[in-house]
Amino acid sequence: MPWDSLGWQGRIFVGQGPSTEQLGRFAEGPVLEPIRIYGGLASSEDTEERAALAVEDLTRAGGFERENLVVVTTTGSGWVDPALVDSVEYLTGGDVATVAIQYSYLPSWISYLVDQSKAREAGRDLFDAVYDVWSKLPQDARPRLLVAGESLGSFGGETAFSGEYDLRNRTAGTVFAGPPNFNVLFREFSDHRDDGSPEIEPVFRDGRTVRFTNDPQAGIPPADSPWEGSRVLYLMHPSDPIVWWSPRLITREPDWIGEAPGRDVLEDMVWIPFVTFWQITADLPFSTGVPAGHGHKYSTEYVDAWAVVLQPSDVTTEDLDSLKSIVGEEE
C-alpha cells in the first residue's frame, strides 16, 4: 500500500502505536514489532479490491505468520480506536497483526444515515479476503483469527457472519464496542435474550458464546456459567446514545427505560412519544465528548475485554491495572 494512499486516518493507524521498547517494558521480556495494515479509500475505488490489496500487504508483511490476527472494521471516518489495537499488542507481546480498510470519510453518526451499505461491504469483504487465505493454511500453522469493531465498525464487522454459530466457528474471539441499535446480530441476541436479563446487559443462551457487559472489570454475566470455545463480547455503556437510538423510540417504549436504569443513567429517565427519540437523537453528535467509560467513549475497557477474550496465561490483575494506566494515558 503506497503511503499516500492510506489517507489521514490510515497514516495515523499505521504510523502510531506502542514501540517494541514500550511493549518490552510491559512484558518484561522479548517482544515482536506489531504489524499494522491499512487500505485507504485512495488505494482502490472498489471495496473488494481494496480488501484484496490489504490482504496482499498483510501476507507480504508476515501477518499470517503471527500468533494472532485481528480483522478490524473502522468507524465511518476510517478511524480505529488506538485503545482497541494497543491493548491487543500489549497483551500479546506484539505477536499480532491487525488489518483494516476505510470505506468512508464521514463521521459515524452521519454514516449511520447514508453509509450503512459501505460499512456492510467493507466488513464482509475484508473478513472474507482474510479468511480465504487463513483457511488454506495448515491448522497447526494458523494464527488465532480475531474480529473487532467499534460503533459503525461493529455493524460492518457483524455482517461477515450469519449468527452465533458462525461467529463461534470462524473466529477465535470477537470484541464489539458501542454497537448501533440497528446492528442485525446485536438486535437478534438482545431481542432473544434469556428471560429475566435486562436489555442494558442481556444474557443470550446462558452466555455460551455471546456475552454483554457495561464494564468488563466489574464482571460479565452470567458469572456462574461456563464460557468455552470462541468468546464474543459486546461492550455497551448504558449512557451510550448510539447503542439505544432507534426510530422505534418515536412510538414505543424500549425495555431499557422500563427496567432498572444503568449505572450512569438518571433514575427519573422516562419515555415520552416523539420527545425521547429527539432527546437521544440530539445526544448523538456529542456522544464522545464525555469522560471515558461513559457515552460512546470506550477506552481502558478494551484491556479487560481483550484479556477475557484472549485469556493470556501470564497476565495478572496487577498487569491489567498497569496496562489500563498506559492505555488511558495514550488516549
Secondary structure, DSSP 8 states (H G I E B T S, - for coil): --GGGSHHHHHHHHH-S--HHHHHHHHTS-----EEEEE-GGG-SSHHHHHHHHHHHHHHTTGGGSSEEEEEE--TTS---HHHHHHHHHHTTT-EEEEEE---SS-HHHHHHH-HHHHHHHHHHHHHHHHHHHTTS-GGG--EEEEEEETHHHHHHHTT-SSHHHHHHH-SEEEEES--TT-HHHHHHHHT--TT--TTS-B-GGGSSEEEES-TTT--S-TTS---SSEEEEE--TT-HHHH--GGGGTS--HHHHS---TTS-TT----TTHHHHHHHHHGGGTTSS-TTSTT---THHHHHHHHHH--TT--HHHHHHHHHHHHHH-
